[in-house]
Amino acid sequence: MKFIEQTTILNQHAPDVITERLEPYINKLRQQRIDEVISGRLKDIQLAIACPSDINNAFATIRTAEALGVSNVHIITPEGTALMARSITQGAFYWVDIHFYEHFDAFLDYANDHQLLLAGGTVDATTPLHEVPIDNPICILIGNEHRGLTEAAQNACRIRYKIPMVGMSESMNLSVSAAISLYDTTQRKRQQLNANSDLDSAAQQQLRAKYFLNSVSPRLACALLLEPT
């Protein structure tokens, strides 16, 4: 389903109306799986990738974020083959909110509006990953595959952290760094919450409506729910 159609339907109808109308067209196992996924979603841990240049790394990172329950992924100033990520509408892209930015300042506006603490991964940082605080909303910021984070991006971070390594390698692949960072922070967040998700009831209902829309054909969803404007 096109993003604009989905957004229009979500704006036109309450979540319970959407799920009620689509429920007969989604099998019970699928509905059960949707509910299981929503019960593990986190909104207060997010991921941002600055200047990715390899689309395969971008895909791997998004899949990992989705698998670990992260709801929001930010792609800032993509370059090279990663520019094509905007046109992908399949797989993990259905199940997370992906935000694209042409400039880093636009991402900073989002981070400030949502009171996100920026934690940037760099090889020369002194704070180890396990000491990154997760008490408040946080966004893990990972840099380009070859150049890492720009000076401006590092300066915007409240915290710079490193993934402790004991081998000869001096750095890790972008998607590997993101995976380790998200695994550590999401695990600690859930332990702190003593729950798998930090979504309230309203957010869960909204997400369920969105996932129901993603589980039927766009033509059916539009026929049942899209009202003329």
C-alpha positions as a Markdown table, in Angstrom:
| # | Residue | x | y | z |
|---|---|---|---|---|
| 1 | Met | 0.0 | 0.0 | 0.0 |
| 2 | Lys | 1.3 | 3.5 | -0.9 |
| 3 | Phe | 2.3 | 5.5 | 2.1 |
| 4 | Ile | -0.1 | 8.4 | 1.2 |
| 5 | Glu | -3.1 | 6.0 | 1.0 |
| 6 | Gln | -2.2 | 4.3 | 4.3 |
| 7 | Thr | -1.8 | 7.7 | 6.0 |
| 8 | Thr | -5.1 | 8.9 | 4.6 |
| 9 | Ile | -6.9 | 5.9 | 5.9 |
| 10 | Leu | -5.3 | 6.1 | 9.4 |
| 11 | Asn | -6.3 | 9.8 | 9.5 |
| 12 | Gln | -9.9 | 9.1 | 8.4 |
| 13 | His | -10.7 | 6.3 | 10.7 |
| 14 | Ala | -10.2 | 5.3 | 14.4 |
| 15 | Pro | -7.8 | 2.3 | 14.8 |
| 16 | Asp | -10.6 | 0.0 | 16.0 |
| 17 | Val | -12.7 | 0.8 | 12.9 |
| 18 | Ile | -9.9 | -0.2 | 10.6 |
| 19 | Thr | -9.1 | -3.5 | 12.5 |
| 20 | Glu | -12.8 | -4.4 | 12.7 |
| 21 | Arg | -13.4 | -3.9 | 8.9 |
| 22 | Leu | -10.2 | -5.8 | 7.9 |
| 23 | Glu | -10.4 | -8.6 | 10.5 |
| 24 | Pro | -12.5 | -10.9 | 8.4 |
| 25 | Tyr | -9.9 | -10.8 | 5.6 |
| 26 | Ile | -6.9 | -11.7 | 7.8 |
| 27 | Asn | -6.4 | -15.2 | 9.1 |
| 28 | Lys | -6.2 | -15.9 | 12.8 |
| 29 | Leu | -2.6 | -17.0 | 12.7 |
| 30 | Arg | -1.6 | -13.7 | 11.1 |
| 31 | Gln | -3.6 | -11.7 | 13.6 |
| 32 | Gln | -1.9 | -13.6 | 16.4 |
| 33 | Arg | 1.5 | -12.9 | 15.0 |
| 34 | Ile | 0.7 | -9.2 | 14.6 |
| 35 | Asp | -0.3 | -9.0 | 18.3 |
| 36 | Glu | 2.9 | -10.9 | 19.3 |
| 37 | Val | 5.0 | -8.4 | 17.4 |
| 38 | Ile | 3.3 | -5.4 | 18.8 |
| 39 | Ser | 3.8 | -6.7 | 22.3 |
| 40 | Gly | 7.5 | -6.4 | 21.8 |
| 41 | Arg | 7.8 | -3.0 | 20.1 |
| 42 | Leu | 9.8 | -0.2 | 21.6 |
| 43 | Lys | 9.4 | 3.5 | 20.8 |
| 44 | Asp | 12.1 | 4.9 | 23.2 |
| 45 | Ile | 15.0 | 3.2 | 21.5 |
| 46 | Gln | 15.5 | 4.3 | 17.9 |
| 47 | Leu | 18.2 | 4.0 | 15.3 |
| 48 | Ala | 19.7 | 6.5 | 12.9 |
| 49 | Ile | 22.2 | 5.7 | 10.1 |
| 50 | Ala | 24.1 | 8.8 | 8.8 |
| 51 | Cys | 25.3 | 8.8 | 5.1 |
| 52 | Pro | 25.0 | 5.1 | 4.4 |
| 53 | Ser | 26.4 | 4.2 | 1.0 |
| 54 | Asp | 25.7 | 0.5 | 0.7 |
| 55 | Ile | 22.1 | -0.6 | 0.2 |
| 56 | Asn | 22.8 | -4.1 | 1.5 |
| 57 | Asn | 24.1 | -2.7 | 4.8 |
| 58 | Ala | 21.1 | -0.4 | 5.0 |
| 59 | Phe | 18.7 | -3.4 | 4.5 |
| 60 | Ala | 20.5 | -5.6 | 7.0 |
| 61 | Thr | 20.4 | -2.8 | 9.6 |
| 62 | Ile | 16.7 | -2.2 | 9.1 |
| 63 | Arg | 15.9 | -5.9 | 9.3 |
| 64 | Thr | 17.9 | -6.2 | 12.5 |
| 65 | Ala | 16.2 | -3.2 | 14.0 |
| 66 | Glu | 12.7 | -4.7 | 13.2 |
| 67 | Ala | 13.7 | -8.1 | 14.5 |
| 68 | Leu | 14.7 | -6.5 | 17.8 |
| 69 | Gly | 11.5 | -4.6 | 18.2 |
| 70 | Val | 12.7 | -1.1 | 17.2 |
| 71 | Ser | 9.8 | 1.0 | 15.8 |
| 72 | Asn | 11.7 | 3.9 | 14.2 |
| 73 | Val | 14.7 | 3.9 | 11.9 |
| 74 | His | 16.2 | 7.1 | 10.4 |
| 75 | Ile | 18.2 | 7.2 | 7.2 |
| 76 | Ile | 20.1 | 10.5 | 6.9 |
| 77 | Thr | 21.6 | 11.7 | 3.6 |
| 78 | Pro | 21.9 | 8.3 | 1.9 |
| 79 | Glu | 24.4 | 8.0 | -0.9 |
| 80 | Gly | 25.6 | 5.5 | -3.5 |
| 81 | Thr | 23.3 | 2.5 | -3.8 |
| 82 | Ala | 21.6 | 3.3 | -0.5 |
| 83 | Leu | 19.8 | 6.1 | -2.3 |
| 84 | Met | 17.5 | 3.3 | -3.7 |
| 85 | Ala | 16.2 | 2.5 | -0.2 |
| 86 | Arg | 13.5 | 5.2 | -0.6 |
| 87 | Ser | 11.8 | 3.1 | -3.3 |
| 88 | Ile | 11.7 | -0.2 | -1.3 |
| 89 | Thr | 8.3 | -1.2 | 0.1 |
| 90 | Gln | 8.7 | -4.8 | 1.1 |
| 91 | Gly | 10.0 | -7.0 | 3.8 |
| 92 | Ala | 11.0 | -5.3 | 7.1 |
| 93 | Phe | 10.1 | -1.9 | 5.5 |
| 94 | Tyr | 6.4 | -2.8 | 6.1 |
| 95 | Trp | 6.9 | -3.2 | 9.9 |
| 96 | Val | 9.0 | -0.2 | 11.0 |
| 97 | Asp | 8.6 | 3.5 | 10.4 |
| 98 | Ile | 11.5 | 4.6 | 8.2 |
| 99 | His | 12.3 | 8.3 | 8.1 |
| 100 | Phe | 14.5 | 9.8 | 5.4 |
| 101 | Tyr | 16.4 | 13.1 | 5.6 |
| 102 | Glu | 18.3 | 15.0 | 3.0 |
| 103 | His | 20.2 | 17.0 | 5.6 |
| 104 | Phe | 21.5 | 16.2 | 9.1 |
| 105 | Asp | 19.8 | 19.3 | 10.6 |
| 106 | Ala | 16.4 | 18.0 | 9.6 |
| 107 | Phe | 17.1 | 14.8 | 11.6 |
| 108 | Leu | 18.3 | 17.0 | 14.5 |
| 109 | Asp | 14.9 | 18.8 | 14.5 |
| 110 | Tyr | 13.1 | 15.4 | 14.8 |
| 111 | Ala | 15.5 | 14.3 | 17.6 |
| 112 | Asn | 15.0 | 17.6 | 19.5 |
| 113 | Asp | 11.2 | 17.5 | 19.0 |
| 114 | His | 11.0 | 14.0 | 20.4 |
| 115 | Gln | 13.6 | 14.7 | 23.2 |
| 116 | Leu | 15.9 | 11.9 | 22.0 |
| 117 | Leu | 19.3 | 11.6 | 23.5 |
| 118 | Leu | 21.8 | 11.0 | 20.7 |
| 119 | Ala | 24.4 | 8.3 | 21.3 |
| 120 | Gly | 26.9 | 8.0 | 18.5 |
| 121 | Gly | 29.1 | 5.0 | 17.9 |
| 122 | Thr | 32.8 | 5.9 | 17.4 |
| 123 | Val | 36.0 | 3.8 | 17.6 |
| 124 | Asp | 37.8 | 6.4 | 19.7 |
| 125 | Ala | 35.1 | 7.0 | 22.4 |
| 126 | Thr | 35.8 | 6.2 | 26.0 |
| 127 | Thr | 32.3 | 5.2 | 27.2 |
| 128 | Pro | 31.6 | 1.5 | 26.6 |
| 129 | Leu | 28.3 | 0.5 | 25.1 |
| 130 | His | 26.9 | -1.1 | 28.2 |
| 131 | Glu | 27.2 | 2.3 | 30.0 |
| 132 | Val | 25.0 | 4.1 | 27.6 |
| 133 | Pro | 22.0 | 5.3 | 29.6 |
| 134 | Ile | 18.6 | 4.0 | 28.6 |
| 135 | Asp | 16.4 | 5.8 | 31.2 |
| 136 | Asn | 15.1 | 8.3 | 28.7 |
| 137 | Pro | 14.3 | 8.1 | 24.9 |
| 138 | Ile | 17.5 | 7.4 | 23.0 |
| 139 | Cys | 18.6 | 7.2 | 19.4 |
| 140 | Ile | 21.6 | 5.1 | 18.4 |
| 141 | Leu | 23.5 | 7.0 | 15.7 |
| 142 | Ile | 25.8 | 5.0 | 13.3 |
| 143 | Gly | 28.0 | 6.6 | 10.6 |
| 144 | Asn | 29.1 | 5.8 | 7.1 |
| 145 | Glu | 30.6 | 2.4 | 6.4 |
| 146 | His | 34.1 | 3.9 | 5.6 |
| 147 | Arg | 34.2 | 7.4 | 7.1 |
| 148 | Gly | 32.1 | 6.9 | 10.3 |
| 149 | Leu | 30.3 | 9.8 | 11.8 |
| 150 | Thr | 31.1 | 13.3 | 10.6 |
| 151 | Glu | 32.5 | 15.9 | 13.0 |
| 152 | Ala | 29.1 | 17.7 | 13.0 |
| 153 | Ala | 27.3 | 14.4 | 13.9 |
| 154 | Gln | 29.7 | 13.7 | 16.7 |
| 155 | Asn | 29.3 | 17.1 | 18.1 |
| 156 | Ala | 25.5 | 16.7 | 18.1 |
| 157 | Cys | 25.7 | 13.5 | 20.2 |
| 158 | Arg | 25.2 | 13.8 | 24.0 |
| 159 | Ile | 27.2 | 10.6 | 24.3 |
| 160 | Arg | 29.8 | 8.9 | 22.2 |
| 161 | Tyr | 30.3 | 5.2 | 22.9 |
| 162 | Lys | 32.4 | 2.3 | 21.7 |
| 163 | Ile | 31.8 | -1.4 | 21.3 |
| 164 | Pro | 34.7 | -3.0 | 23.3 |
| 165 | Met | 36.8 | -5.2 | 21.1 |
| 166 | Val | 39.7 | -7.5 | 22.0 |
| 167 | Gly | 40.8 | -8.7 | 18.6 |
| 168 | Met | 43.1 | -7.2 | 15.9 |
| 169 | Ser | 40.2 | -5.6 | 14.0 |
| 170 | Glu | 39.9 | -1.9 | 14.7 |
| 171 | Ser | 36.3 | -1.5 | 13.6 |
| 172 | Met | 33.1 | -3.4 | 12.7 |
| 173 | Asn | 30.8 | -3.4 | 9.7 |
| 174 | Leu | 27.9 | -0.8 | 9.9 |
| 175 | Ser | 25.2 | -3.4 | 10.2 |
| 176 | Val | 27.1 | -5.4 | 12.8 |
| 177 | Ser | 27.8 | -2.3 | 14.9 |
| 178 | Ala | 24.1 | -1.4 | 14.7 |
| 179 | Ala | 23.0 | -4.9 | 15.6 |
| 180 | Ile | 25.3 | -5.1 | 18.7 |
| 181 | Ser | 24.3 | -1.6 | 19.8 |
| 182 | Leu | 20.6 | -2.3 | 19.5 |
| 183 | Tyr | 20.7 | -5.7 | 21.1 |
| 184 | Asp | 22.5 | -4.3 | 24.2 |
| 185 | Thr | 20.2 | -1.3 | 24.6 |
| 186 | Thr | 16.9 | -3.0 | 23.8 |
| 187 | Gln | 17.7 | -5.9 | 26.3 |
| 188 | Arg | 18.6 | -3.4 | 29.0 |
| 189 | Lys | 15.5 | -1.3 | 28.3 |
| 190 | Arg | 13.2 | -4.3 | 28.6 |
| 191 | Gln | 14.9 | -5.3 | 31.9 |
| 192 | Gln | 14.4 | -1.8 | 33.2 |
| 193 | Leu | 10.7 | -1.8 | 32.1 |
| 194 | Asn | 10.1 | -5.4 | 33.3 |
| 195 | Ala | 8.1 | -5.6 | 30.1 |
| 196 | Asn | 8.8 | -6.3 | 26.4 |
| 197 | Ser | 7.2 | -3.1 | 25.1 |
| 198 | Asp | 6.9 | 0.6 | 26.1 |
| 199 | Leu | 3.9 | 1.3 | 24.0 |
| 200 | Asp | 0.7 | 2.5 | 25.7 |
| 201 | Ser | -2.7 | 1.1 | 24.7 |
| 202 | Ala | -3.4 | 3.8 | 22.2 |
| 203 | Ala | -0.1 | 3.4 | 20.4 |
| 204 | Gln | -0.6 | -0.4 | 20.3 |
| 205 | Gln | -4.1 | 0.0 | 18.7 |
| 206 | Gln | -2.7 | 2.5 | 16.2 |
| 207 | Leu | 0.1 | 0.1 | 15.3 |
| 208 | Arg | -2.3 | -2.8 | 15.0 |
| 209 | Ala | -4.4 | -0.9 | 12.5 |
| 210 | Lys | -1.3 | -0.1 | 10.5 |
| 211 | Tyr | -0.2 | -3.7 | 10.5 |
| 212 | Phe | -3.7 | -4.9 | 9.5 |
| 213 | Leu | -3.5 | -2.5 | 6.5 |
| 214 | Asn | -0.2 | -4.0 | 5.6 |
| 215 | Ser | -1.7 | -7.5 | 5.7 |
| 216 | Val | -4.3 | -7.1 | 3.0 |
| 217 | Ser | -4.2 | -6.1 | -0.6 |
| 218 | Pro | -4.1 | -2.3 | -1.2 |
| 219 | Arg | -7.1 | -2.5 | -3.4 |
| 220 | Leu | -9.2 | -4.2 | -0.7 |
| 221 | Ala | -8.1 | -1.8 | 2.0 |
| 222 | Cys | -8.9 | 1.2 | -0.2 |
| 223 | Ala | -12.3 | -0.3 | -1.2 |
| 224 | Leu | -13.3 | -0.9 | 2.4 |
| 225 | Leu | -11.8 | 2.2 | 4.1 |
| 226 | Leu | -10.6 | 5.0 | 1.7 |
| 227 | Glu | -13.1 | 7.8 | 1.6 |
| 228 | Pro | -13.2 | 10.4 | -1.2 |
| 229 | Thr | -11.5 | 13.7 | -0.2 |
